[in-house]
Amino acid sequence: QVPLQHGAHRIGKRTDADMNRWRDYGLGEFIHMGLYSILGGDYNSMHYDGAAEWIRSWNKLPHEVYDNLYKKFDPKNFDPEVWARMAKNMGVRYVTITTKHHDGFCLWPSKYTDFNITKTPYKKDMIGPLVKAFDQAGIDVYLYFSVMDWHQADWRYDLKTVADSVAFNRFKTFTKNQLTELLTLYPQTKGLWFDGTWDNSWKKSGAFSDSLDQYLKKIHPGLIIGSRLRADDYGNRHFDANGHLMGDYEQGWERKIPSDYTATRGNDWDCIMTIPQNGWGYSKTWMGHWKTPYELIEMLAKCVSLDGNFVVNFGPKGDGTFRKKELQTADSIGAWMKVNHEAIYNAGYLNWTKQDWGYYTRSRKDGKIYMIVFNVPINGALKVSPAKKEHIKKAYLLQDNKTLHVEALDGNDVFIQLEQKNQQEPFVIVLETGQGG
Ligand SMILES: C#C[C@@H]1N[C@@H](C)[C@@H](O)[C@H]1O
């Protein structure tokens, strides 16, 4: 064990009510909205082939042009109730909204910088109405905040000189002030989602990140902060020098999912996922493959089966509306969730042998076991190998309670026979089990 001042202060999962609620969400939504939403990945009839919200870093787009986009920011068709209804229909139980991305533009009336929404044609706060609308829809709100802030003169990528440290100390105060402002203005917030903490300047500020984490939780008890905020005494992020998670959940699963339960190290975690290959802000041209609803539902099932949550990202256009493909995706996921949410909400890992047909989840409420089936074998028989001493008493389809034939095999293995094999979408089988035998 390496002696650490600013490593993990808690070993193991948080067990308070706020974190138990987070653990049971299952499905979430991420929303990236900002000045980049105006450009949609294009400038001067050219298309930026990076992530659309990073277009300011494109050498074909002068910083001055980007930084003056605030003069055009006017989401005339933005309606927070529409956003909240879309999320509710999709079945999400938490939403993370960008308040300030790396460009430093604030979607709330911050008094710590003029680079904020009150200076735009739109003028009004967007965060407040969104927090209210989602909160009223029963969807918990988390606020995304980028520590890296390209607009702030005191931002530093590294701390090489005394002058760097003096400037960065001012930047730390600015950051703490803005975060205090957000939690004060929007007290319904359940957590903060930090980003832009990978540079050396922040890695060298482990003590500050530790004190900031503790300060924010003191002024907002129960606040949930993932592992992307802190650095330890040696600049390690997410896991300290002793391999312990620094945060309430692991926040490293960006566009990737753990391969198996071991990869989760038994921590809480969630995966945030783009519908296109990459790109979080609105892009007029979705590069490469964009995921179908069934691909996203399979990712959701896999995440929940490994004790995680799955968060789908949406990038509204500059006018405040969503592209048709995103609305259709939200609708399709919502239609599936309406029938099958019991296998997702309040559910998690089951230590039975993974089978090719799909994923197991087990309800944390009543222990019920679910099979979320994506691949029906040619013989129509789904193999189930329960853990020792557990045996299958009954199997039935969640959607219509139709009982399925269970054929005993060696030990307590069984085949669950499907009468028909032409399912058109993922479906759920509920298993009732007994002990002994
Ligand atoms: C890199 C990076 C950022 N992290 C994701 C959550 C997006 O905000 C992307 O711009």
The ligand as an SDF file (V2000), in Angstrom:
LIG
                    3D

 10 10  0  0  0  0  0  0  0  0999 V2000
  -13.2070   13.7600  -25.1490 C   0  0  0  0  0  0  0  0  0  0  0  0
  -14.2300   14.1010  -24.7590 C   0  0  0  0  0  0  0  0  0  0  0  0
  -15.5280   14.5770  -24.2920 C   0  0  0  0  0  0  0  0  0  0  0  0
  -16.1230   13.6230  -23.3530 N   0  0  0  0  0  0  0  0  0  0  0  0
  -17.4400   13.2840  -23.8190 C   0  0  0  0  0  0  0  0  0  0  0  0
  -18.4110   13.0520  -22.6890 C   0  0  0  0  0  0  0  0  0  0  0  0
  -17.8270   14.4490  -24.7140 C   0  0  0  0  0  0  0  0  0  0  0  0
  -18.1970   15.6060  -23.9800 O   0  0  0  0  0  0  0  0  0  0  0  0
  -16.4980   14.6770  -25.4210 C   0  0  0  0  0  0  0  0  0  0  0  0
  -16.4210   15.9390  -26.0750 O   0  0  0  0  0  0  0  0  0  0  0  0
  1  2  3  0
  2  3  1  0
  3  4  1  0
  3  9  1  0
  4  5  1  0
  5  6  1  0
  5  7  1  0
  7  8  1  0
  7  9  1  0
  9 10  1  0
M  END
$$$$
